[in-house]
Amino acid sequence: MNSSDQTPLTQGVQDRIDALLAATPKGLLIDGVWGESSDGSTFEVENPATQEVIATMSSATEEDARAAMDAAAAAQEPWARTPVRERAEILRRAFDLVQERAEELALLMTLEMGKPLAQSRGEVAYGGEFLRWFSEEAVRDYGRYAQTPEGSLRMLVTRKPVGPCLLITPWNFPLAMATRKVAPAVAAGCTMVLKPAALTPLTAQYFAQIMLDAGLPDGVLNVVSTNNASAISEPIMRDPRLRKVSFTGSTPVGKHLMKLAAENVLRTSMELGGNGPLIVFEDADLDKAVAGAMAAKMRNMGEACTAANRLLVHESVADEFVARLAEKMSVLTLGSGLEDGVDVGPLIDARACESMESLVADAVGGGAQVVTGGRRAEGAGYFFEPTVLRDVASDARVLREEIFGPVAPVITFRDEAEAVALANSTEYGLASYVFTENISRGLRIGDRVEFGLMGLNVGVISNAAAPFGGVKQSGLGREGGAEGIAEYTSTQYIGVENPWGTL
């Protein structure tokens, strides 16, 4: 289906959309109040499936950033003293509200980001789990009490909230990336300034209102959407009251933020770019491998840092794998995510489509074969056909750069050593995937690949209960799991006089 084949929305659906957009906050949230930017500036949000403007947002200024930081700093001490159970109950109420308003959140996501409604519903379920997980994890943030080895002191070790945090989220998972940062900060007792991506601020702002409705005190969560990111991030990061920055986005921007963070020695969590390999060995179950490749490549139209960007297939099964993968990709339906039966929504903007065209042209120029797809779809919207490439040259850009779209390049390998070498031949180290029926081999590959995440015979592994993060230039720190709350705490040791005296 080309984007020009989109079916007009029924009046009932359009009325529902209009009501939802009207109810979604479009201002700045500072100290519990939604208001306009200090200078009245605004920016527009468009639907990438139609290129129509769907909302006009207040655009935060440097003055607004300072006001948000003031609110977070003022709220930090009373929020840190709030009993952990109370913080946990707020998160649990927020989880319940997300479930109640799941359809509204999913619809907003599809409108501003483009993913099919079924995938948006999946993100609501996934994103909500961070609220539930950290509501349960909050009361288990243990310290310890012990005697020093020589018996002269008792050690009291506690974990305290690190302090006010700047949370910067990307456009591709507008709910899950917000809940994955906000939930552990709330659990740990930190206040926050949240800056959503300018391309998709509506979902995050709707979620922020949910947090207020769940009982979060004023000033604990402040939201400053803007189309001038540096005007927000730089003054906040130079404020000595800020103690942590958590960023999800590109590696170049992450490096810039880390340089700023060094000035005040800020705690940093950086979830950056990826160039994930998906390795298919000769003994793999090809049904599993193709299904896993489809899930790992096409989730979110390929616009995910965890996407399988390089499909490394043993030469003995490459022809069959490529044929099966191309067959699956070729029958996917493109269209507005609001329509039934749509598998692939639009990319986020025109630059994303131009990037896909450039990557494919570069690969073909180097001798690659387009097995299916390879073109931008006609009509309105930013649609690009699901694409499979084979015989890709080793120096092709599509193998070296983060693709962030529905293009799957396939290359072959001869043995395990070559597979590992190809997998690790990137500066990135976030997600990887391995398909083999030999579990010992799978675990051995896990030891040898330089990635923070690995899926063994599965194509989707993210879970709120699991630590998420990369190595090398894919970032620092972990989100989710028992590790997630530690990113928002600092450790304090108090040496206590031994009540029995020195032994």
C-alpha angles and dihedrals in degrees: 000000000000119000088249088067093068115136117232113251118254117250091249093055092045091051090051091050092048091051092048094049090048091052095048115096113247100179134075122283109221122162093344097310128105110220145151125274117274093252098033094247120155143185133204132241119208136198105244091208093061104014088232121141109247102175144012113218133196109252114220120230132203088268090055090048090055091048091051090049090049090053093048092048093049092050096046101086098046091042092051089052092051109113113260092235090058091051089048092051091052089054091048092051089049090052090052092049091050088055091048092049097037095121092051092050092047092049092050091050093051092047097052102028104029105228116142113271092246090058091046089054088051090053091050089054092046095044093047091056091068088062092050094042095051092042085062096038095051094077092048097060092120132191125190143236120207145144122257113249094252092047097238098117144022113232118223108189118185137172118227132186109273091224137242113002136201111217118194116187132191130235100243100072102022097173104033095048090052096047091044089060103030097048098058091042090054091045092051094046100252127143119224149207108204121200111189122198114275091230094059112020099135098078093048092049092049088051091050089056088051089056090053090048089052090059104264107162121246115275097020092099119028123178125205112177114185144159090225105065097177091055087064106032100045100053092043093048091050091053108104091216092067112093106177143025124198116190135179115189144072124351095238092055090044091054090051091051091048090056090052090046091055091065092067096023092242125186107250136201111187122184101180140163129328141201101186123195122216109202120200113190125203092255095051122125097247093205089059092041095052092044090048092048091051091050095044094044105036103038105119090004088292091299095130133105088225093055120130098247100168119042107202110192130181109252093237094062100027098102094051093043093050092048093051094044093048091049091054094045095047095059096050113119119232121208148098111328089230092069125089116249096023114138102176125040128193126291115252100261147342093277090059091055091047089051091054091049091050094048093049093046091050092050093047090047088057093052104274120147121227104224094180137352119000100155142090111250119246124249134034122338134044101281127157125183119249102258137201120193127187136183088037115177116242093241095050114128091231089068096045104040131063102260103200094188145070098289119120117190115195124204129171136232135194105213145000095272092055091047091054092045092051092046093052096043094103137081088233127085113177117109131008135172132207129191118195135126089220104089093190089057091047092053091044090054088049088059093049105043118086100226134115092222133038130180115206109205091338132092101205119049108153113123134162090235093055128077111252123199146095145241133229110019093345091084152258134286133017134265123204129016126061086309093060099076092047089066088067098046137072124211120239125190121201118191109214126197109256106251089217094051126239110328 
